[in-house]
Amino acid sequence: MKKEFEQVLTLQERQPIYMKGAALKQIGELEANQPVAIVGEDEVYYELRLGNMSAFVRKGHGTVESMKLSTVVHKERLAAILSLQKTAVYENPDLQSSVILELEEGYRYPIVREEENWYILTIGERPGYIHKQSVEMDEGMPVLVYHQVLPLELMKTMNSTISLESFEQQMEYLAEHHFETLTAHELYDYLEGRLVVPGKAVLITFDDGLLSTKEYAYPILKQYGFTALQHIISSRTGRAEGTQLFDAEGPLQFFTAADLDELADVFQFEAHTDELHALNGDTGEGVVFDHTKEEILLDLQQNVAQVPAAVSLAYPFGHYNKDFIAAAKEAGLLIGFTTTEGYANRKMSNYEVCRYGVTEKKSFDQFVAYVEGDMTW
């Protein structure tokens, strides 16, 4: 199907295309003489669409005019592909056809369809064809979840606990292998096809806001320049005030309001309910199942009032239902994290995002297999 576009850019010479984050990052090169529709501009760049995201081409190397372009009629939320090397995107499903775009090596690109031996992405409103043998299907983003972090000599249980020694080894691996840590918003944009993400990317999450993670995880994360999510149970931040001395022998200690301010350079604070992080003594199931959607929403609103920048919710004990999801949506949360093990990808709802629970029971080899995308369930 052809459609008329008011502003179509045709380059006279090949040019890099960028996405914007903290800085501009090159995600490909647009070929000369391949018209693409643009959706905006500033003084320096033209803006076009790659999938659902904005991409940018520097001005001064092409002409802009109205033109008819072939477009993709049926766009689906399908998946992403992982480029293993610089990868050609063709004008037609034919290796002899002209190349529109060359993708950079080592990124996850959103695709909208597949046809026989080809994946289809959209660039400047046009379909682009990627030969299946030139890329891998992206299985999804690794999302790690931790709870308690303690030195091995202080550990009394492996349940929901990882040793400081194992945590150090894991973070060192991520740093040495050049992994980047994502934010909750970046994960959301990736799931929505609005962000090209490095192949070496991971989301680190912690549940409960335990003081041990300030004592032991925070300095290591800061050392490597990593960020992580902390899912906060807001009713527990008032159990102490100001700066606490960590006591591994006593009852569980939780972040205070002062800790949330102090640790914000590494941790992004997310939702984990206010008063619903408990189990029903009779059924063994989360108390959330004993509440209406309206009651859950009220609880989440109280929770988010303490973590106003929250994008995600971690379901207590991984227990959730349709009412919990509906309340999360109404509270303005965009992601719901489960305790189901797997990768975060577009196969599941954004409110049923899988993670990988990391405790001392998991081996280092299992950790490596998971973050490298080699684990299957």
C-alpha positions in Angstrom: 0.0 0.0 0.0 1.3 3.5 -0.9 0.6 6.6 1.1 1.4 10.2 0.5 3.8 11.9 3.0 4.3 15.6 3.3 7.9 15.4 4.4 10.2 12.6 2.9 13.9 12.8 3.4 16.2 11.4 0.7 19.9 11.4 1.6 22.6 12.2 -0.9 25.2 10.2 1.0 25.0 7.4 3.7 24.4 8.8 7.2 24.4 7.4 10.7 21.0 7.3 12.5 20.9 7.8 16.3 18.6 7.2 19.2 18.5 9.6 22.1 19.2 8.6 25.7 21.6 10.2 28.1 23.7 10.8 24.9 23.1 10.1 21.2 23.9 6.5 20.3 24.4 5.3 16.8 22.0 2.4 16.0 22.6 2.1 12.2 23.3 3.8 8.9 20.7 5.0 6.5 21.6 4.5 2.8 21.7 7.3 0.2 18.8 7.5 -2.2 16.4 5.6 0.0 13.4 8.0 0.9 12.1 7.9 4.4 9.2 9.8 6.0 10.2 12.2 8.7 7.9 13.3 11.6 9.8 16.3 13.0 13.0 18.3 13.2 15.0 20.6 15.3 17.9 22.8 14.3 20.3 19.9 13.9 18.4 16.7 13.3 15.5 15.2 11.4 13.3 12.8 13.4 11.9 9.6 11.9 10.4 6.4 13.2 12.2 3.1 13.7 9.4 0.8 14.8 7.6 2.8 17.6 10.7 4.8 18.6 12.2 8.1 17.4 15.5 8.0 15.5 17.5 11.0 14.3 19.5 11.9 11.2 21.8 14.9 11.0 20.6 17.7 8.7 22.5 19.0 5.7 22.9 15.7 3.7 19.7 15.4 1.8 16.5 16.9 0.4 13.0 16.9 1.9 9.9 16.8 -0.3 6.4 15.3 -0.4 6.3 11.8 -1.9 4.4 8.5 -1.9 5.9 5.6 0.0 5.1 2.0 0.4 4.0 1.4 4.0 3.3 -1.6 6.3 -0.4 -2.1 6.7 -0.6 -4.6 9.6 1.7 -3.7 12.4 1.8 -6.1 15.3 3.6 -6.2 18.6 5.7 -9.1 17.6 9.2 -9.4 19.0 12.7 -8.2 18.6 15.8 -9.5 16.8 19.4 -9.5 18.0 22.0 -8.3 15.5 25.2 -10.4 15.8 27.1 -8.2 13.3 26.3 -5.2 11.1 23.1 -6.3 9.3 21.6 -5.3 6.0 17.9 -4.2 5.9 16.6 -4.7 2.3 14.0 -2.8 0.3 12.3 -6.1 -0.7 12.4 -9.7 0.5 15.2 -10.4 -1.9 18.9 -10.4 -1.2 19.5 -8.8 -4.6 17.3 -5.8 -3.8 18.6 -2.4 -2.6 19.7 -1.9 1.0 17.7 0.7 3.0 19.6 0.6 6.2 22.5 -1.2 8.0 21.9 -2.1 11.6 24.7 -1.9 14.2 26.1 -5.0 15.8 24.9 -6.2 19.2 21.5 -4.5 19.6 17.9 -5.7 19.9 15.6 -4.2 17.2 11.8 -4.3 17.2 10.2 -6.1 14.4 6.5 -6.1 13.4 6.1 -9.2 11.2 7.7 -12.2 9.7 7.2 -13.6 6.3 8.9 -16.9 5.3 12.7 -16.2 5.5 12.3 -12.6 6.5 11.7 -10.4 9.5 10.1 -7.0 8.8 10.8 -3.8 10.7 9.6 -0.3 9.8 11.9 2.6 9.1 10.6 6.0 8.1 7.2 4.4 7.6 8.6 2.0 5.1 8.9 -1.8 5.5 12.5 -3.1 5.7 13.4 -6.8 5.3 16.0 -8.6 7.4 17.1 -12.1 6.3 16.4 -14.5 9.1 19.8 -16.2 8.8 21.6 -12.9 9.4 20.2 -12.4 12.9 18.9 -14.2 16.0 15.4 -14.0 17.5 15.7 -12.0 20.8 14.5 -14.3 23.6 14.0 -11.3 25.9 15.6 -9.2 28.5 17.3 -10.8 31.6 15.7 -9.4 34.8 17.4 -10.4 38.1 15.6 -10.3 41.4 17.4 -10.3 44.8 16.1 -9.9 48.3 18.6 -10.3 51.2 22.4 -9.9 50.7 24.7 -11.1 53.5 28.3 -12.2 54.0 28.4 -16.0 53.9 29.5 -16.2 57.5 26.3 -14.4 58.6 23.9 -16.4 56.5 21.4 -18.6 58.4 19.3 -19.6 55.4 19.6 -19.7 51.6 15.9 -18.8 51.2 15.6 -15.4 49.5 19.3 -14.7 50.4 22.5 -14.5 48.4 26.0 -14.3 49.9 27.9 -11.1 49.5 30.7 -13.2 47.9 28.3 -14.6 45.2 26.8 -11.1 44.6 30.3 -9.6 44.1 31.2 -12.4 41.7 28.0 -11.8 39.7 28.4 -8.0 39.4 32.0 -8.4 38.5 31.0 -10.7 35.7 28.4 -8.2 34.4 31.0 -5.4 34.5 33.8 -7.4 32.8 31.5 -8.5 30.0 30.3 -4.9 29.4 26.6 -5.3 30.5 24.5 -2.1 30.8 21.8 -1.9 33.5 18.4 -0.6 32.4 15.8 1.4 34.2 12.1 0.4 34.6 11.2 3.0 32.0 13.7 1.6 29.5 12.4 -1.9 30.0 8.9 -0.6 29.4 9.9 1.1 26.2 11.8 -2.0 25.1 8.6 -4.1 25.7 6.6 -1.6 23.7 9.0 -1.6 20.8 10.0 2.0 21.5 13.7 1.4 22.4 16.6 -0.3 20.7 18.5 -2.0 23.6 22.0 -3.4 23.6 22.3 -7.2 23.5 24.4 -6.9 26.7 21.7 -5.4 28.9 20.2 -6.5 32.2 17.7 -5.2 34.7 18.6 -5.7 38.3 15.8 -5.6 40.9 15.5 -6.0 44.6 12.3 -6.7 46.5 11.4 -5.5 50.0 13.9 -2.6 50.5 16.0 -4.6 53.0 18.7 -2.7 54.9 21.2 -5.4 54.0 21.1 -4.3 50.4 22.2 -0.8 51.5 25.0 -2.3 53.6 26.3 -4.8 51.0 24.8 -4.4 47.5 24.8 -0.6 47.2 28.6 -0.1 47.4 29.2 -2.8 44.7 26.6 -1.5 42.4 28.0 2.0 42.8 31.5 0.8 42.2 30.5 -0.6 38.8 28.2 2.3 37.8 25.2 0.0 37.9 21.6 1.0 38.8 18.9 -1.2 40.2 15.2 -1.1 41.1 14.2 -1.4 44.8 10.6 -2.4 45.3 9.5 -0.8 48.5 6.9 -1.9 51.1 5.9 1.6 52.2 4.3 0.6 55.5 7.7 -0.7 56.7 9.8 2.4 56.0 8.5 4.0 59.2 9.7 1.1 61.5 12.9 3.1 62.2 14.0 6.7 61.6 17.1 8.3 60.2 20.3 6.3 59.9 20.2 2.7 61.2 23.0 0.5 62.3 22.8 -2.7 60.4 22.3 -5.8 62.6 22.4 -9.2 60.8 21.4 -11.0 64.0 18.2 -9.1 64.7 14.8 -8.8 63.0 14.7 -7.8 59.3 15.5 -4.1 58.9 14.0 -2.0 56.1 14.9 1.3 54.4 13.7 4.5 56.1 12.6 7.6 54.3 16.2 9.0 54.9 17.6 5.9 53.1 15.4 6.5 50.1 17.0 10.0 49.8 20.5 8.8 50.4 20.5 5.8 48.0 18.7 7.4 45.0 21.9 7.7 43.0 21.9 3.9 42.5 18.4 2.7 43.4 15.2 3.6 41.6 12.4 3.1 44.1 9.4 1.1 42.9 6.1 -0.2 44.2 5.6 -3.4 46.3 2.3 -2.5 48.1 1.7 -0.7 51.4 0.0 -3.2 53.6 -0.5 -6.2 51.2 2.8 -7.9 51.6 1.6 -10.7 53.8 0.1 -14.3 53.5 -3.2 -15.5 54.6 -2.5 -17.9 57.5 -5.4 -20.2 56.5 -4.8 -20.5 52.8 -1.1 -19.6 52.5 -1.9 -17.3 49.6 -1.3 -13.6 49.4 -3.7 -11.4 51.4 -4.3 -9.5 48.2 -6.8 -12.2 47.2 -8.9 -11.1 50.2 -9.4 -7.6 48.9 -11.5 -5.9 46.2 -10.0 -4.0 43.3 -10.9 -0.7 45.0 -9.1 -1.8 48.2 -6.0 -2.8 46.3 -6.0 0.5 44.4 -6.2 2.4 47.6 -3.2 0.4 49.0 -1.2 1.0 45.8 -2.0 4.7 45.9 -0.6 4.9 49.4 2.5 2.9 48.3 3.1 5.1 45.3 2.7 8.3 47.4 6.1 7.3 49.0 7.7 6.3 45.7 6.1 8.8 43.3 8.5 8.0 40.4 7.5 4.3 40.4 6.9 2.7 37.1 6.7 -0.9 38.1 5.1 -3.1 40.8 6.5 -6.3 42.1 3.6 -8.6 43.2 4.1 -9.7 46.9 5.2 -13.4 46.8 4.4 -13.3 43.1 0.7 -13.6 43.9 -1.7 -11.6 41.7 -5.0 -11.7 39.9 -7.1 -9.7 37.4 -8.1 -7.2 40.1 -4.5 -6.6 41.1 -3.5 -5.9 37.5 -6.5 -3.6 37.0 -5.6 -1.7 40.2 -2.0 -1.4 39.1 -3.1 0.1 35.7 -5.4 2.5 37.5 -2.6 3.5 39.9 -0.5 4.5 36.8 2.0 1.6 37.0 3.2 0.3 33.7 4.9 -3.0 34.6 4.0 -5.9 36.9 6.8 -8.2 37.9 6.0 -11.8 38.8 8.2 -14.5 40.3 7.8 -16.7 37.3 11.3 -17.5 36.0 12.0 -16.4 32.4 13.0 -13.5 30.3 11.1 -10.2 29.9 9.7 -10.2 26.4 6.6 -9.3 24.3 5.1 -12.7 24.5 3.6 -11.9 27.9 1.6 -8.9 29.1 3.6 -6.0 30.6 1.8 -6.9 33.8 3.2 -10.4 33.9 6.9 -9.8 33.4 9.2 -12.7 34.2 12.3 -12.5 36.4 15.0 -14.8 37.6 15.3 -15.2 41.4 18.9 -15.2 42.5 19.7 -16.8 45.8 22.7 -18.8 47.1 20.9 -21.9 45.8 21.6 -20.9 42.2 25.1 -21.6 40.8 27.3 -19.1 39.1 27.0 -21.1 35.9 23.2 -20.8 36.0 23.6 -17.0 36.6 25.9 -16.7 33.5 23.6 -18.9 31.4 20.6 -16.6 32.3 22.2 -13.2 31.7 23.8 -14.4 28.4 20.3 -15.5 27.1 21.2 -19.2 27.0 18.7 -20.5 29.6 15.5 -22.3 28.5 12.4 -23.2 30.5 
